[in-house]
Amino acid sequence: MIMEGNIKQSNNLIINNKLGKNTKIKAIILLLILFIVNGVIGVTNIGCAPLFGTKESQEETVVVERGDIGETISIIGKVVPENEMEVSVKSLGTVESINVELESKVKKGDIIATLKNEDLGIALKNYEKDLINTKDRIAQEIKVAQDAVDNADKASHNIWILNQKKSQLYHQQKPPKGATGEDKTTDKYQDSVSAQTDKISLEQAHDAYWNVVNNLNTIKINSKVEIENLERIVSEAKRELEDLILTSPIDGTITYSGIKIGQEIEAQTTTQVTITDLSKIHIEADIDEIDIGKLKEGQKALIVLDTYPNEELIGNIYYISQMGDESTGAVTYEVRFDIKDKKGLEIRTLMSATIDIEIEGRKNVLILPNNTITEKDEKKFVTQVIGEERKEIEIETGYSDDINTEIVSGLKEGDKVLIQKAE
C-alpha cells in the first residue's frame, strides 16, 4: 500500500512538471511576438524608439505647414480720460452756494459754485473812485498846459509880426540913396541894434513856446502811465470778484468735489473740483526702452480690459512720448492707444487693460521651427527627409520670431525636414 501511494505521488509530480514547462514556453513565445511587433512599429514611425534601435528611429521630423507668424509685445495699461481739468478757486472767500453734485454732468461755462468776499467789493469801489478822480485831475492839468502852449504860440507869432512891421518901417525911413557923413553912420548903428534886439525877442518867445510844449507832452505821458496803472488795478479787482464764481472750463462730469457751503477757501492752489470728459478716453501704458524702437504711430493693438475679460477691443497707437521717464529705475516711454469701437461697454477711468501690440507679422505663410534651420556662410539650410533619403536643402527665409521662421523658397507645404539636435 505504501508503494502504491508513492508511485501515484511521483506520477503527479511528473505531470505537473510537464505542464509548468509548457506554460513557460508559451509565455516566452508571447513576449517575443510582442517585442517583434513593437520593433516593427518603431521602424515604421520615425521618432519612436524601438527595442532594436536604428538611425532612423532616433530622428525627429516636422512638416512644412502654413500659418501665421509674428512678434507681439504684451504690456499693462490703464484707461485715462482724454480731457480732464482740475479747477481751483482763484479768489479767496467763503463758499456761498454749490450748484452741482459728484457725477453731475456740466457744460462749459456752467456755474459750479459761488463764493463771497465783501472786502473785494469795497476795494473795487475805492479803486474805481480813484480812477475817476485821477482822470478829472489829469484832464484839468492837460487843459492848463494846453492853454499855456496856445498862449506861447500866440506871443511868439505876435513878436514875429512886430519884427516884420518894424523892418518894413525902417526901410521906408532910412536915408536916401547917396547919403554920406554922420547921417549914414548913425543909420547903420541903429539898424544893427534894432535887428539884434528883435532877434533876441523872437528867440525868447520860441524858447517859451517849446518849454510849455514839452511840459504838455510830459503831463500826457505821465498821466497815461498813471491811468493805465489804475485801470489795471481796477481790472484785477473785477477779475478777483469774477473768480468768486467757479465755472466749468469744459463739457464733462464732476469726478471730484472738495467744497462745501460755508467753507473758507484760503489756498488758491488747492484743487476744489475735477471735471472729466468721459466721452473721450484712451489707454495709456509705459513701454520699456528696449521695445520703444519697435513701435510707430498707427500700429494696431489688441486690448482686453480686466473688467471685461471676454471682450477684445481693437486700438491703435496715436502718441509716443519723446521724453523718457526713469522714476521707477528703468527707462520707459509713455504710449497712448485709442479705441476704435467700445462695443457698448461702460468703460471707466483707471480700469486696467492688457495690451498686445503686433510688432510685425506674416499671414498664411510657410513656416518651420527655428531649430530645423542651420546657417553656413551666411546661407540657410535644412535637412529634408524623402523616404529613406536625407538631403540638405538651401532655403530662403523671411520674417522670424522666437519660435518659427517664414520659408520664402526652397520648400513647399507638406515637405518633411529634420529637427536639428542641440550640440
PyMOL commands that set and color helices and strands:
alter all, ss='L'
color gray80, all
select helices_A, chain A and resi 2-44+56-58+118-173+182-242+289-292+370-372
alter helices_A, ss='H'
color red, helices_A
select strands_A, chain A and resi 61-63+65-87+93-98+105-106+111-116+245-247+252-257+264-265+273-288+300-305+313-325+332-339+352-369+374-376+379-386+389-400+404-409+416-418
alter strands_A, ss='S'
color yellow, strands_A
deselect
rebuild
show_as cartoon
